[in-house]
Amino acid sequence: MIGDGRLVLVTGAASGIGEACARALAQDGFRALATDIAPPPPERRHADCIYWDAPFDVSDPDLVAREIEAIEARHGPIDGCVHAAGVLGRMSPAEKLRADVWRREIDVDLSGTFYVAQAVGRKMIARGRGAIVLVASITATTTSSAHAYSAAKAGVASLTRTLASEWGRRGVRVNAVSPGFTRTQGLERALQSGVMDEARMAESSAMGRIVEAREVGAAASFLICDRASAITGANLPVDAGFLAGVTWDPYGRARSQA
Ligand SMILES: NC(=O)c1ccc[n+]([C@@H]2O[C@H](COP(=O)([O-])OP(=O)(O)OC[C@H]3O[C@@H](n4cnc5c(N)ncnc54)[C@H](O)[C@@H]3O)[C@@H](O)[C@H]2O)c1
């Protein structure tokens, strides 16, 4: 089996992309350790995942370091980490964006990413092995009206390259996945608020659809496993061709409809 029972910590695993990453890892033979700020209710738990029920708030650096110690004491060395915890961005004109909204999104989506990568990275470099996957976004390389979120995700893409460069010779690979619009509970909330529209999201992508969370999970599990042993510092779009296709409209929508 690909994962060989190695332990992979997943953050934000009670919902959406994190939940799908934990499941993909478990199906690939890893021991997927699911953490979240609040544990999922019994009906959202999967028999193939291991649940860590203490709150794992990624925006609290001391708590993250403490919980990682406790996880290793209970389950052994963490071989991989998929960091999927995050809050989706609030959309607003820049001139109206409130400072508390800015701070929260930067705290969770950017600082939280660093705290988790730093805490697991310390353990991994001491052992000379490990793989980390950070969840960025297509907004890391495009623009959006979620100003703090986009800036945070651009920061995540930058951190991915920096940490990969820094830890490559210490045996630790660091990569990112950049999901396009992905069907999750988080996206569902944005759709229900009426701010966004699935048909328009789908229309912008080359494949004419949004992404399923399990597709992001499969990419994350690939980047963790040894088949990706020479891949580090990459930011892999999992976006149904959003980045490739988003510039197509100005050319007269001359897409092949076959
Ligand atoms: N859904 C999309 O279209 C999309 C696209 C690109 C990137 N992403 C990214 O994927 C990640 C997951 O998003 P999702 O759509 O699955 O959202 P989601 O809301 O379904 O899941 C996010 C999970 O993160 C947890 N979380 C939030 N704050 C936390 C904190 N401080 N500490 C620990 N856990 C916390 C939540 O409890 C939740 O379980 C986020 O980083 C998001 O930015 C999502």
The ligand as an SDF file (V2000), in Angstrom:
LIG
                    3D

 44 48  0  0  0  0  0  0  0  0999 V2000
  -13.9470   25.5560   -1.3740 N   0  0  0  0  0  0  0  0  0  0  0  0
  -13.2420   26.2630   -2.2310 C   0  0  0  0  0  0  0  0  0  0  0  0
  -13.7630   26.6730   -3.3060 O   0  0  0  0  0  0  0  0  0  0  0  0
  -11.7800   26.5460   -1.9780 C   0  0  0  0  0  0  0  0  0  0  0  0
  -11.0010   27.0190   -3.0420 C   0  0  0  0  0  0  0  0  0  0  0  0
   -9.6530   27.2860   -2.8360 C   0  0  0  0  0  0  0  0  0  0  0  0
   -9.0730   27.0640   -1.5830 C   0  0  0  0  0  0  0  0  0  0  0  0
   -9.8530   26.6120   -0.5750 N   0  0  0  0  0  0  0  0  0  0  0  0
   -9.1830   26.4170    0.7190 C   0  0  0  0  0  0  0  0  0  0  0  0
   -9.3850   25.1050    1.1970 O   0  0  0  0  0  0  0  0  0  0  0  0
   -9.3710   25.0990    2.6150 C   0  0  0  0  0  0  0  0  0  0  0  0
  -10.6370   24.4090    3.1120 C   0  0  0  0  0  0  0  0  0  0  0  0
  -11.7780   25.1210    2.6510 O   0  0  0  0  0  0  0  0  0  0  0  0
  -13.1960   24.4210    2.5370 P   0  0  0  0  0  0  0  0  0  0  0  0
  -13.8780   24.9770    1.3550 O   0  0  0  0  0  0  0  0  0  0  0  0
  -13.0470   22.9480    2.6880 O   0  0  0  0  0  0  0  0  0  0  0  0
  -13.9120   25.0600    3.8200 O   0  0  0  0  0  0  0  0  0  0  0  0
  -14.8200   24.3880    4.9600 P   0  0  0  0  0  0  0  0  0  0  0  0
  -15.4050   25.5410    5.6910 O   0  0  0  0  0  0  0  0  0  0  0  0
  -15.7390   23.3680    4.3990 O   0  0  0  0  0  0  0  0  0  0  0  0
  -13.7370   23.6580    5.8740 O   0  0  0  0  0  0  0  0  0  0  0  0
  -12.7800   24.4030    6.5890 C   0  0  0  0  0  0  0  0  0  0  0  0
  -12.4440   23.6920    7.8890 C   0  0  0  0  0  0  0  0  0  0  0  0
  -11.4220   24.4490    8.5550 O   0  0  0  0  0  0  0  0  0  0  0  0
  -11.7740   24.5330    9.9250 C   0  0  0  0  0  0  0  0  0  0  0  0
  -11.1910   25.7210   10.5370 N   0  0  0  0  0  0  0  0  0  0  0  0
  -11.5600   27.0230   10.3710 C   0  0  0  0  0  0  0  0  0  0  0  0
  -10.8120   27.8190   11.1560 N   0  0  0  0  0  0  0  0  0  0  0  0
   -9.9550   27.0070   11.8230 C   0  0  0  0  0  0  0  0  0  0  0  0
   -8.9380   27.2210   12.7840 C   0  0  0  0  0  0  0  0  0  0  0  0
   -8.6500   28.4580   13.2410 N   0  0  0  0  0  0  0  0  0  0  0  0
   -8.2430   26.1460   13.2440 N   0  0  0  0  0  0  0  0  0  0  0  0
   -8.5290   24.9130   12.8110 C   0  0  0  0  0  0  0  0  0  0  0  0
   -9.4990   24.6210   11.9280 N   0  0  0  0  0  0  0  0  0  0  0  0
  -10.2010   25.6710   11.4310 C   0  0  0  0  0  0  0  0  0  0  0  0
  -13.3020   24.5770    9.9630 C   0  0  0  0  0  0  0  0  0  0  0  0
  -13.8010   24.1940   11.2260 O   0  0  0  0  0  0  0  0  0  0  0  0
  -13.6540   23.6110    8.8430 C   0  0  0  0  0  0  0  0  0  0  0  0
  -13.8080   22.2930    9.3250 O   0  0  0  0  0  0  0  0  0  0  0  0
   -9.2580   26.5640    3.0540 C   0  0  0  0  0  0  0  0  0  0  0  0
   -7.9020   26.8770    3.2850 O   0  0  0  0  0  0  0  0  0  0  0  0
   -9.7400   27.3170    1.8200 C   0  0  0  0  0  0  0  0  0  0  0  0
   -9.1730   28.5780    1.7280 O   0  0  0  0  0  0  0  0  0  0  0  0
  -11.1840   26.3420   -0.7360 C   0  0  0  0  0  0  0  0  0  0  0  0
  1  2  1  0
  2  3  2  0
  2  4  1  0
  4  5  1  0
  4 44  2  0
  5  6  2  0
  6  7  1  0
  7  8  2  0
  8  9  1  0
  8 44  1  0
  9 10  1  0
  9 42  1  0
 10 11  1  0
 11 12  1  0
 11 40  1  0
 12 13  1  0
 13 14  1  0
 14 15  2  0
 14 16  1  0
 14 17  1  0
 17 18  1  0
 18 19  2  0
 18 20  1  0
 18 21  1  0
 21 22  1  0
 22 23  1  0
 23 24  1  0
 23 38  1  0
 24 25  1  0
 25 26  1  0
 25 36  1  0
 26 27  1  0
 26 35  1  0
 27 28  2  0
 28 29  1  0
 29 30  1  0
 29 35  2  0
 30 31  1  0
 30 32  2  0
 32 33  1  0
 33 34  2  0
 34 35  1  0
 36 37  1  0
 36 38  1  0
 38 39  1  0
 40 41  1  0
 40 42  1  0
 42 43  1  0
M  CHG  2   8   1  16  -1
M  END
$$$$
